[in-house]
Amino acid sequence: MAIKKFLNKLTNGLFGKKEERKIKELLEDLRTRAEEGDADAQFDLGSFYCVGAYVQQSYEKAAELFQKAIQKNHAQAQYNLGTFYCEGSGVPQSYEKAAELFQLAAEQGVFEAQHNLGLFYLKGIVVPKSKEKALYWFQKAADQGCENSQAIIEDLKELDVNDEDDIEYKARINDTIKKAESGDIDEQYYLGISYYLGEDFDQSYTEAVKWFKKASENGHADAQFILAVCYRDGLGVEQSDEEAVKWFIESAKQGHEKAQTCLGQCYAKGGYNCIEQSYTKAVFWYKKAAEQNFPAAQLQLALSYDKGLGVEQSDQEATKYFLLAAANGDSTAQFLLGLRYLNGVDAPKSKCMAKYWINRSARGGNKEAILLLNDLDSENTDNYHELQSKAEVGDVDSQYLLAELYYHGSDDVEKSDSKAMEWYKKAALQGHVIAINDLACSYFDGEGVGQSYLEASKWYKKAAELGYDKAYYNLAMCYIKGKITKDFGKVAFYWMEKAAQSGIADAQYYVGKSYLLGSEVEQSYEEADYWLHKAADQGHEKARNILENK
């Protein structure tokens, strides 16, 4: 059975119990072959992580596996990773990288990539707008049976070169403009984003600022943040530090973690007429954003503790926040954490752990990490033994790091899920919140331990109660998939709403759809619209589709 059809059956719940018993065997085989460098296995395993079928859904892991497959010119992986870059799923959003990958996949005959490349040329997204090139790629896709491409080709025969969309599309855009002009702040923000990115309209920072201002003046936190960025960088408006700081403050007061981080940087930098330089106030705002698990703020807080700026110097606190930011994917934090292990700064001096974090940073594109990684040899395992010794006498950070080392493997240490789980549990029992969450993930996926939604929910709940916001969404999914209580739907919605409030796009989509359908909550189109817009603003495709077709 082809993996694509296999995954479709999985996600639609079409497998019986006998077939399900074979799934874990298949996953284990895929993992083995993927580690051996089999591009097809890397792609197939990435597809499992993409849809969350019998593994914890993770766009990050999927992207990592697709990237490995791409190194061997795997066409479907090129297309899938291209869509990830379009949406910012598991990788930083980048239309430039998406276009590159779609081009590679299209040239190898992937009709979905050909269709998307046609759209890029039709709308002029990071490539010169060209009806001729758009038609070329649409025709390539249509020749393979792509109905969407064929429909666009037929429309373009009747439409002017600058009028590429149909009447329904125009009606939706006109409706958006009408609502924005009548004071709908979400639609005002949407119009601003559309002009800012050049989606639906010709790209114009000036028009974007016009709509961001309208939404900002009516209290839209996301609009206030982007308006501040426009003033800071002089995009569509005369550069003004004062106006930038003003809008960063307004957005930060509403809990916008990116605005809080930028405001902290403004206080740290100083030189503005409207505020005085203050490392203490910088730290105040970094902490606000860090409490929302925002990695950029965690990194700034780590640097503040490292240098003693605005707080008492503390290597221990610096390492704590470097670790949090690194675990959340910040490549700079991963590199700096690796240096701390390399030099033994408030961390066990460990070349293998240094290599682990520097390698993760290098995979994220950090040039310093890439250069340093080439200089690190992989022969000495003495530091690994020192790390294990500290873990065995109860050092909780060493226990967690040893678990991470076993879970991911390295040149020095063989990957072992069972040993990883042993050390995750030891660290979790001492209250290490990331270890608690990772242990729960292991029970959720059945990696290194027997699969158990009940056991996973127990540990996710501990992490959630400690304020680890990623656990909110995971706990909700436990209740949904495991049906572990009689009223699992209501309990799941409770935790999903907390996840949505913390900014997780998938949770915002779930909550919005629940309000739309009146599922486990009283139906409310206003609440549905609010949460679906929140998810759509983060690039959630399903949320966008609902809003476009409502």
KOLPA-748552 format. One line per 5 residues: number of its first residue (from 1); for each residue x, y, z of C-alpha. Coordinates in steps of 0.5 Angstrom, whole numbers. Layout:
N
NUM	X/Y/Z; ...
END
This chain:
550
1	0/0/0; 3/7/-2; 5/11/4; 0/17/2; -6/12/1
6	-4/9/8; -3/16/11; -10/18/9; -13/12/12; -10/13/18
11	-12/20/19; -19/18/17; -19/12/22; -20/7/17; -16/2/20
16	-18/-4/24; -14/-7/30; -10/-12/26; -8/-7/21; -6/-2/27
21	-2/-7/30; 3/-7/24; 3/1/24; 9/1/30; 13/-4/26
26	12/0/20; 15/6/24; 20/3/27; 23/0/20; 22/7/17
31	26/10/23; 32/5/21; 32/6/14; 31/14/15; 37/14/20
36	41/10/14; 40/15/9; 34/12/5; 31/18/2; 24/15/1
41	24/13/8; 26/20/11; 20/23/6; 15/17/9; 17/18/16
46	17/26/15; 10/25/13; 8/21/19; 10/27/23; 7/32/19
51	0/29/20; 1/27/27; -1/19/25; 1/15/31; 7/20/33
56	6/26/36; 5/31/30; 11/36/29; 12/40/23; 19/41/26
61	21/34/25; 17/33/19; 21/39/16; 28/36/18; 27/29/15
66	24/33/9; 31/37/9; 35/30/9; 31/27/3; 32/33/-1
71	39/32/0; 38/26/-5; 34/30/-10; 27/27/-7; 22/31/-11
76	16/30/-7; 20/32/-1; 22/39/-4; 15/40/-5; 13/39/2
81	18/43/5; 16/48/0; 9/49/3; 12/49/10; 16/55/8
86	10/58/5; 6/57/11; 12/58/16; 10/51/19; 16/48/22
91	21/53/19; 21/60/19; 16/63/13; 20/65/7; 17/65/0
96	24/66/-3; 26/59/-1; 19/56/-2; 19/59/-9; 26/55/-10
101	24/49/-8; 17/49/-12; 22/50/-18; 26/44/-16; 20/40/-15
106	16/42/-21; 22/41/-26; 22/34/-23; 14/33/-25; 11/34/-19
111	4/37/-21; 2/41/-14; 9/44/-15; 8/46/-22; 1/49/-20
116	4/53/-14; 10/56/-18; 4/58/-23; 1/62/-18; 7/65/-16
121	8/68/-23; 1/70/-23; 1/74/-17; 9/76/-17; 10/73/-11
126	18/74/-10; 19/72/-18; 17/77/-23; 10/77/-25; 9/74/-31
131	2/71/-35; 7/67/-40; 11/63/-35; 5/62/-30; 1/59/-36
136	7/55/-38; 7/52/-31; -1/51/-30; -1/47/-37; 5/43/-34
141	0/41/-28; -6/41/-32; -3/36/-37; -2/31/-31; -10/32/-29
146	-9/38/-24; -17/41/-24; -15/47/-21; -9/49/-26; -14/47/-32
151	-20/52/-29; -15/58/-28; -12/57/-35; -19/57/-38; -21/63/-33
156	-14/67/-36; -17/66/-43; -23/71/-41; -19/75/-36; -14/81/-37
161	-7/80/-35; -8/83/-29; -15/80/-27; -13/73/-25; -18/72/-20
166	-26/70/-21; -32/74/-19; -33/70/-13; -26/72/-11; -27/79/-12
171	-33/79/-8; -30/77/-2; -24/82/-3; -30/87/-4; -33/85/2
176	-27/85/6; -25/92/4; -33/94/6; -32/91/13; -25/95/14
181	-28/101/12; -34/101/16; -29/99/22; -28/92/23; -21/92/26
186	-20/85/24; -21/86/17; -17/92/17; -11/88/20; -12/83/15
191	-12/88/9; -6/91/12; -2/84/12; -5/83/5; -1/90/3
196	5/88/7; 6/82/4; 3/83/-3; -2/78/-3; -9/79/-6
201	-6/86/-8; 0/89/-11; 5/90/-5; 5/97/-2; 8/99/5
206	4/105/5; -3/102/4; -1/97/9; 1/102/14; -6/106/13
211	-10/100/15; -5/98/21; -6/105/23; -14/104/23; -14/98/27
216	-8/100/32; -12/106/34; -18/101/35; -14/97/40; -11/91/35
221	-5/88/39; -2/85/32; -3/91/28; 0/95/33; 6/91/33
226	7/91/26; 6/99/26; 11/99/31; 16/95/26; 14/100/20
231	16/106/24; 22/103/26; 24/101/20; 21/106/16; 17/102/11
236	11/106/8; 12/111/13; 18/116/15; 22/113/20; 21/115/27
241	24/112/34; 18/115/38; 12/113/34; 16/106/34; 16/106/41
246	9/108/42; 6/103/39; 11/97/42; 8/100/48; 1/99/47
251	2/92/44; 6/90/49; 1/92/55; -4/88/51; 1/82/52
256	4/81/45; 10/77/46; 14/80/40; 12/87/42; 14/86/49
261	21/83/47; 22/89/42; 20/94/47; 25/91/52; 31/92/46
266	29/99/46; 30/100/53; 36/96/53; 39/100/47; 37/107/49
271	38/113/45; 31/115/44; 28/122/46; 21/118/49; 24/113/54
276	30/113/58; 35/107/57; 34/102/63; 37/95/63; 32/94/69
281	26/96/65; 29/92/59; 29/85/63; 22/87/66; 19/86/59
286	24/80/57; 21/77/63; 14/78/61; 15/75/54; 19/69/56
291	13/67/61; 9/66/54; 15/61/52; 17/66/47; 24/64/45
296	27/71/43; 25/74/50; 28/68/53; 35/69/49; 35/76/51
301	34/74/58; 39/69/58; 44/75/55; 42/79/61; 43/74/66
306	50/73/63; 52/80/63; 49/82/69; 45/88/65; 39/90/69
311	39/84/74; 44/81/78; 49/77/74; 48/69/75; 51/64/70
316	45/59/73; 40/63/71; 43/65/64; 44/57/63; 37/56/65
321	34/61/60; 39/59/54; 36/52/55; 29/54/55; 30/58/48
326	35/53/45; 29/48/47; 24/52/43; 29/52/37; 33/59/37
331	39/57/33; 43/63/37; 41/60/44; 43/53/41; 50/56/39
336	51/60/46; 49/54/50; 54/49/46; 59/54/48; 57/54/55
341	58/46/55; 64/47/51; 67/51/56; 64/49/62; 60/55/64
346	55/53/69; 54/47/66; 58/40/66; 64/41/61; 62/36/55
351	64/36/48; 59/31/46; 53/36/49; 57/42/46; 57/38/39
356	49/36/40; 47/44/41; 52/47/36; 50/41/31; 42/43/32
361	44/51/31; 48/49/25; 42/46/22; 38/52/23; 43/56/19
366	48/59/24; 54/60/20; 58/61/27; 56/54/29; 57/51/22
371	64/54/22; 66/51/29; 62/44/28; 68/43/23; 73/44/28
376	70/39/33; 73/32/33; 69/27/36; 73/22/39; 73/24/46
381	68/21/50; 71/23/57; 66/29/58; 60/24/56; 62/20/62
386	63/26/67; 55/28/65; 53/21/66; 56/21/73; 53/28/75
391	46/25/73; 47/19/77; 48/23/83; 42/27/82; 44/33/78
396	37/35/75; 40/39/69; 45/33/67; 39/28/68; 35/32/62
401	41/33/58; 43/26/58; 36/24/56; 37/29/50; 43/26/48
406	40/19/48; 34/21/45; 38/24/39; 44/20/39; 51/23/37
411	58/21/34; 60/19/41; 53/16/44; 48/11/41; 41/13/40
416	37/9/45; 30/11/47; 29/7/53; 35/10/56; 33/17/54
421	26/15/58; 30/13/64; 33/20/65; 27/24/62; 23/20/68
426	29/22/73; 29/29/71; 21/30/71; 21/27/78; 25/33/80
431	20/38/77; 24/39/71; 19/42/66; 21/41/59; 23/33/62
436	16/33/64; 13/35/57; 18/30/53; 16/24/58; 9/26/56
441	11/26/49; 14/19/49; 8/16/53; 4/19/47; 8/17/42
446	10/10/45; 17/12/44; 22/8/49; 16/6/53; 9/3/52
451	4/8/49; -1/10/54; -6/17/53; -7/16/60; 0/16/63
456	1/22/57; -4/26/60; -2/25/67; 5/28/65; 2/33/61
461	-2/36/66; 4/37/71; 7/41/65; 1/45/64; 0/46/71
466	7/49/72; 6/54/66; 9/50/60; 4/53/55; 6/47/49
471	3/42/54; -4/45/54; -5/43/47; -1/36/48; -6/35/54
476	-12/37/50; -10/32/44; -9/27/49; -16/27/51; -19/28/44
481	-15/22/42; -15/17/48; -22/19/50; -20/18/57; -26/21/61
486	-33/21/60; -33/28/58; -27/28/54; -29/33/49; -31/39/54
491	-24/38/58; -20/38/51; -24/44/50; -21/47/56; -14/46/55
496	-15/47/48; -17/54/49; -11/55/54; -7/53/48; -10/58/44
501	-9/64/49; -2/62/49; -1/63/41; -1/56/38; -4/57/31
506	-7/49/31; -11/51/38; -13/57/35; -16/54/29; -19/48/34
511	-23/53/38; -25/57/32; -28/51/29; -31/49/36; -35/56/36
516	-37/56/29; -40/49/30; -42/49/37; -38/43/39; -37/43/46
521	-38/50/47; -44/55/46; -44/57/38; -41/64/37; -40/66/30
526	-36/72/34; -32/68/38; -31/63/32; -29/69/27; -24/72/33
531	-20/65/33; -20/63/26; -17/70/24; -12/69/30; -10/62/27
536	-10/65/20; -5/71/22; 0/66/23; -1/62/16; -6/57/18
541	-8/54/12; -15/51/14; -17/57/18; -16/61/12; -20/57/8
546	-26/57/13; -25/65/13; -25/65/5; -31/61/4; -35/63/10
END
